[in-house]
């Protein structure tokens, strides 16, 4: 089975590529901007016909799209998260119409949620930030493509190799810096009262592998998360414990727009259990321990 992972140099893509390499009978190809990739391509700028030519040469049986941007200007986000999936779908329709496409979406696409409840796949998508809107446009491009596809709507990812673009990786980097310089001052965290659904990157990789190899058609959307909302302050306290850092936790001034508009994020994961036989197996403590202990990510660059 020939599998193509786009964005394999990133946090999620690196873990997914590593998980897929372990599958028997798999010939794994990677696509991205790194010289080591089998396909040198940037979905944000690639012409559809040129991408179709590359995909035709690769002849994949299935594709995982992990490429995207989590920060930057509105133009950067739209090019990577909206244009990229649309161009990929057009190229696949031309060059590999029978290939299954597994696309990584984001729970930020949902926007505001009901406090205390789990958001199901059929909930309306009302993103409140450019990132969520750009990811939603990419999701719509995939679900409307007519391909054999599924979008995994992933919640807030934690685990070994997390980069500074996300809260767990950013806090870990700040703690490492403090430990390195012998500081013991307070760790300041904004939006500490916001609740998020943290899922381990290794569980996400397992979900992607199951979605690639599942027999028969899948639903257009599947939530991938822990199914449990955790306050950001609880995550920060967990990092303090596993790191052994003696400083206290303090609120940082100000709040981000999304945390104010979306104070609660938690998804229902029963459909993924039913369709894929998937469930998260890593606890938040195990994820934070692995994050603190890891020397680096399996990927080559931040996603």
C-alpha positions as CSV (number, residue, x, y, z in Angstrom):
1,X,0.0,0.0,0.0
2,X,1.4,3.3,-1.1
3,X,0.7,6.1,1.4
4,X,1.5,9.8,1.0
5,X,1.8,12.1,4.0
6,X,1.7,15.8,3.1
7,X,3.2,18.0,5.8
8,X,5.3,15.2,7.3
9,X,7.8,17.7,8.6
10,X,5.4,19.2,11.2
11,X,4.4,18.1,14.7
12,X,1.3,16.2,13.7
13,X,2.6,15.0,10.3
14,X,5.8,13.7,11.9
15,X,4.0,11.6,14.4
16,X,1.5,10.3,11.7
17,X,4.3,9.4,9.3
18,X,6.1,7.5,12.1
19,X,2.9,5.6,12.9
20,X,2.3,4.7,9.3
21,X,5.8,3.5,8.7
22,X,5.1,0.8,11.3
23,X,2.2,-0.6,9.4
24,X,3.0,-3.9,7.5
25,X,3.2,-3.7,3.7
26,X,3.3,0.1,3.6
27,X,5.5,2.2,1.2
28,X,5.5,5.6,2.8
29,X,6.1,8.8,0.7
30,X,6.3,12.3,2.2
31,X,5.5,15.6,0.6
32,X,6.5,19.1,1.7
33,X,9.2,21.8,1.5
34,X,12.0,19.8,3.1
35,X,14.8,18.5,0.8
36,X,14.3,15.0,2.3
37,X,10.7,14.8,1.1
38,X,9.8,12.5,-1.8
39,X,7.6,15.2,-3.3
40,X,8.8,18.8,-3.0
41,X,5.6,20.7,-2.8
42,X,4.0,23.6,-1.0
43,X,0.2,23.3,-1.2
44,X,-0.2,27.0,-0.4
45,X,1.4,28.0,-3.7
46,X,1.4,24.8,-5.9
47,X,-0.3,25.1,-9.3
48,X,-3.0,22.4,-9.5
49,X,-1.6,20.8,-12.7
50,X,1.9,20.6,-11.4
51,X,0.6,19.0,-8.2
52,X,-1.5,16.6,-10.2
53,X,1.7,15.6,-12.1
54,X,3.6,14.9,-8.9
55,X,0.7,12.9,-7.4
56,X,0.4,10.9,-10.6
57,X,4.1,9.9,-10.4
58,X,3.7,9.0,-6.7
59,X,0.5,6.9,-7.4
60,X,-0.7,6.8,-3.8
61,X,-3.4,4.5,-2.6
62,X,-4.2,7.0,0.2
63,X,-3.2,10.5,1.2
64,X,-3.0,12.2,4.6
65,X,-3.0,16.0,4.5
66,X,-1.3,17.4,7.6
67,X,0.0,20.5,5.8
68,X,-1.3,23.8,7.2
69,X,-0.5,26.9,9.2
70,X,-1.5,27.7,12.8
71,X,-0.2,31.2,12.9
72,X,0.8,34.1,10.7
73,X,-1.1,36.7,8.7
74,X,-4.6,36.2,7.3
75,X,-3.2,35.6,3.9
76,X,-0.8,32.9,5.2
77,X,-3.6,31.1,7.0
78,X,-6.0,31.2,4.0
79,X,-3.3,30.1,1.5
80,X,-2.2,27.2,3.7
81,X,-5.5,26.1,5.2
82,X,-8.1,27.0,2.5
83,X,-6.3,27.1,-0.8
84,X,-4.1,24.1,0.0
85,X,-6.8,21.5,0.5
86,X,-8.8,22.8,-2.5
87,X,-5.8,22.5,-4.8
88,X,-5.0,19.0,-3.4
89,X,-8.6,17.8,-4.0
90,X,-8.5,19.1,-7.6
91,X,-5.1,17.4,-8.2
92,X,-6.4,14.1,-6.7
93,X,-9.5,14.1,-8.8
94,X,-7.2,14.3,-11.9
95,X,-4.3,12.1,-10.9
96,X,-5.6,9.6,-8.2
97,X,-9.4,9.8,-8.0
98,X,-9.6,6.4,-6.2
99,X,-7.2,7.4,-3.4
100,X,-8.6,7.9,0.0
101,X,-8.0,11.4,1.5
102,X,-7.7,11.9,5.2
103,X,-7.6,15.6,6.0
104,X,-6.8,17.1,9.4
105,X,-9.3,19.7,10.3
106,X,-9.6,21.6,13.6
107,X,-12.2,21.9,16.3
108,X,-11.7,25.7,16.1
109,X,-14.0,25.4,13.1
110,X,-17.0,24.9,15.5
111,X,-16.6,28.3,17.3
112,X,-18.7,28.9,20.4
113,X,-20.0,25.8,22.2
114,X,-22.5,25.1,24.9
115,X,-20.8,25.2,28.3
116,X,-20.5,21.8,29.9
117,X,-21.5,19.9,26.7
118,X,-19.7,17.8,24.1
119,X,-19.9,19.2,20.5
120,X,-21.0,16.6,18.0
121,X,-20.1,16.5,14.3
122,X,-23.5,17.8,13.2
123,X,-23.2,21.0,15.2
124,X,-23.0,24.2,13.2
125,X,-19.6,25.6,12.4
126,X,-19.3,29.2,13.5
127,X,-15.6,30.0,13.8
128,X,-14.6,33.2,15.5
129,X,-11.0,33.6,14.3
130,X,-9.3,33.7,10.9
131,X,-7.6,30.4,11.7
132,X,-10.9,28.6,12.4
133,X,-12.5,30.1,9.3
134,X,-9.6,29.1,7.1
135,X,-9.7,25.6,8.4
136,X,-13.4,25.4,7.8
137,X,-13.0,26.5,4.2
138,X,-10.5,23.7,3.8
139,X,-12.9,21.2,5.3
140,X,-15.6,22.3,2.9
141,X,-13.3,21.9,0.0
142,X,-12.6,18.3,1.1
143,X,-16.2,17.3,2.0
144,X,-17.5,18.7,-1.3
145,X,-14.8,17.2,-3.5
146,X,-16.6,13.9,-4.3
147,X,-13.5,12.0,-3.3
148,X,-13.3,9.1,-0.9
149,X,-12.4,11.4,2.0
150,X,-12.8,12.1,5.7
151,X,-11.9,15.1,7.8
152,X,-10.6,14.5,11.2
153,X,-11.6,17.5,13.3
154,X,-8.8,17.5,15.9
155,X,-9.0,19.3,19.2
156,X,-6.0,20.9,21.0
157,X,-3.0,18.6,20.6
158,X,-0.4,17.9,23.3
159,X,2.4,15.4,23.5
160,X,6.1,14.9,22.7
161,X,7.5,17.4,20.3
162,X,4.8,20.1,20.6
163,X,6.1,23.4,19.2
164,X,5.7,26.9,20.4
165,X,2.7,27.6,18.1
166,X,0.4,25.8,20.6
167,X,-0.1,26.5,24.3
168,X,1.4,23.3,25.7
169,X,4.6,23.7,23.6
170,X,4.9,27.4,24.4
171,X,4.6,26.8,28.2
172,X,7.1,24.0,28.0
173,X,9.6,26.1,26.2
174,X,9.2,28.9,28.8
175,X,9.7,26.4,31.6
176,X,12.8,25.0,29.9
177,X,14.2,28.4,29.5
178,X,13.6,29.2,33.2
179,X,15.1,26.0,34.4
180,X,18.1,26.5,32.1
181,X,18.9,29.9,33.7
182,X,18.1,28.9,37.2
183,X,15.0,31.1,37.5
184,X,12.1,30.4,39.8
185,X,9.7,33.2,39.1
186,X,6.0,32.9,38.4
187,X,4.8,31.2,35.2
188,X,2.3,33.6,33.7
189,X,-0.6,32.1,31.7
190,X,-3.3,34.0,29.8
191,X,-6.8,32.6,29.5
192,X,-6.3,30.2,32.4
193,X,-10.0,29.8,33.0
194,X,-10.7,28.7,29.4
195,X,-11.5,25.0,29.0
196,X,-10.0,23.0,26.1
197,X,-10.2,19.4,25.0
198,X,-6.5,18.2,25.0
199,X,-5.7,15.1,22.9
200,X,-2.3,13.3,22.7
201,X,-0.6,13.6,19.3
202,X,0.1,9.8,19.4
203,X,-3.7,9.2,19.7
204,X,-4.3,11.5,16.7
205,X,-1.7,9.5,14.7
206,X,-3.5,6.3,15.5
207,X,-6.8,7.8,14.4
208,X,-5.3,8.9,11.1
209,X,-3.9,5.4,10.5
210,X,-7.3,3.8,11.2
211,X,-9.0,6.2,8.9
212,X,-6.6,5.4,6.1
213,X,-7.0,1.7,6.4
214,X,-10.8,1.5,7.2
215,X,-12.8,-0.5,4.8
216,X,-15.7,1.1,3.1
217,X,-16.8,4.8,3.1
218,X,-16.5,6.9,6.2
219,X,-18.6,9.9,7.4
220,X,-17.4,13.2,6.0
221,X,-16.4,14.4,9.5
222,X,-15.1,12.7,12.6
223,X,-14.2,14.4,15.9
224,X,-10.8,13.4,17.3
225,X,-10.3,14.6,20.9
226,X,-10.3,13.3,24.5
227,X,-14.0,14.0,25.1
228,X,-13.0,15.8,28.3
229,X,-12.6,19.6,28.8
230,X,-9.7,20.7,31.0
231,X,-9.1,24.2,32.3
232,X,-5.9,25.8,30.9
233,X,-4.7,26.4,34.4
234,X,-5.0,22.6,35.1
235,X,-2.7,22.0,32.1
236,X,-0.2,24.6,33.3
237,X,-0.2,23.1,36.9
238,X,0.4,19.7,35.3
239,X,3.4,21.0,33.5
240,X,4.7,22.6,36.7
241,X,4.4,19.2,38.5
242,X,6.1,17.1,35.8
243,X,8.9,19.6,35.4
244,X,9.6,20.0,39.1
245,X,9.6,23.8,38.6
246,X,9.1,25.6,41.9
247,X,7.6,28.8,40.6
248,X,3.9,29.6,41.1
249,X,1.3,30.1,38.4
250,X,0.0,33.6,37.8
251,X,-2.6,35.0,35.4
252,X,-1.1,37.0,32.5
253,X,-2.9,40.3,31.7
254,X,-5.3,40.3,28.8
255,X,-7.1,37.5,27.0
256,X,-7.1,36.3,23.5
257,X,-10.1,36.9,21.2
258,X,-10.8,33.2,20.8
259,X,-10.6,32.4,24.5
260,X,-13.1,35.2,25.2
261,X,-15.5,34.1,22.5
262,X,-15.0,30.3,23.0
263,X,-14.4,29.7,26.7
264,X,-15.3,26.0,26.4
265,X,-14.2,23.4,23.8
266,X,-15.0,19.8,24.2
267,X,-16.1,17.4,21.4
268,X,-18.1,14.2,21.3
269,X,-16.0,11.3,20.0
270,X,-18.5,8.4,19.9
271,X,-18.6,8.5,16.0
272,X,-14.8,7.9,15.8
273,X,-15.2,5.0,18.2
274,X,-18.0,3.5,16.1
275,X,-16.5,4.1,12.7
276,X,-12.8,3.5,13.4
277,X,-12.8,1.5,16.6
278,X,-10.7,4.4,18.0
279,X,-10.4,5.8,21.4
280,X,-7.8,8.0,23.1
281,X,-5.5,6.0,25.4
282,X,-3.0,8.6,26.7
283,X,-3.9,10.5,29.8
284,X,-3.2,14.2,30.1
285,X,-0.5,13.5,32.7
286,X,1.1,11.0,30.4
287,X,1.0,13.5,27.5
288,X,2.6,16.2,29.6
289,X,5.3,13.9,31.0
290,X,6.2,12.8,27.4
291,X,6.2,16.5,26.3
292,X,8.6,17.5,29.1
293,X,10.8,14.5,28.6
294,X,11.1,14.6,24.8
295,X,14.3,16.0,23.3
296,X,12.5,17.0,20.1
297,X,9.7,16.3,17.6
298,X,9.8,13.5,15.0
299,X,9.1,16.2,12.4
300,X,11.5,18.7,11.0
301,X,9.7,21.9,11.3
302,X,6.6,23.4,13.1
303,X,3.3,22.7,11.6
